[in-house]
Amino acid sequence: MSKPRIGITTSYKDNRQSVDVHYANAVENAGGIPILIPMFQHKETANDFASLLDGLIITGGPGITRGLIGDLPDDLPPVDIVRDTSDELIYHAMSERPILGICYGMQFVNAMAGGTIYADVQNQKNSNVHSSGRGATDHPIRIESDTHLHNILNVSELITNTYHLQAIAEVGDGLTVTATAEDGVVEAIESNDGRIIGVQFHPERMTDRAQPLFDDLVARAKA
């Protein structure tokens, strides 16, 4: 059997796409084949491309504007409409296959399910600092038992990196909160069937302690 093919979305700015190599490395280390996803304009193209894939990673990015509560802060640029449109097309095209949403990707999944997003959680909810650009460092999160995330990582607490200004306010339909930070900020969500996993942190940059997320995605894609 061929290796599972995992699509990876990319950032978009000034008519150029880019992606952190750590995403591709994590997929390859999990036994999958990483495939970078181009920017789509049309549903038919996205659907045809999706037929090449077994799973999807929606990567981190700039400020999400879907389901937004408040205004984006000056230190967080909004996502380009080109990426926003393309992400929506490939998300719908992969509606029956496993998806891992990371940071922006988790917030995107939540917004697509009708959930809402704080534009600047630190100032709107008086939370701890969650952005490394504002001085945040690694922090612990608590993972709920009897969740797919707990089964994947096999821990109840995990030290994660801290790279976000936005955060989930209201959880979207069909999604459940599976991990929170000490200040109550949502750190992970999942669909009831476990097909969709979303994490606020960046597991591709957390070496072995978060690699099981990619191992699980590839295993589910293979199945």
Secondary structure, DSSP 4 states (H G I P E B T S, - for coil): -PPPEEEE--EEETTEEE--HHHHHHHHHTT-EEEEPPPP--HHHHHHHHTT-SEEEE---SB--TTEES---TTSPBPPHHHHHHHHHHHHHTTTS-EEEETHHHHHHHHHTT-EEESSHHHHH-----BGGGT---EEEEEPSSSHHHHHH--SEEEE--B-S-EEEEPPTTEEEEEEETT--EEEEEETTSSEEEESS-GGGSGGGTHHHHHHHHHHHH-
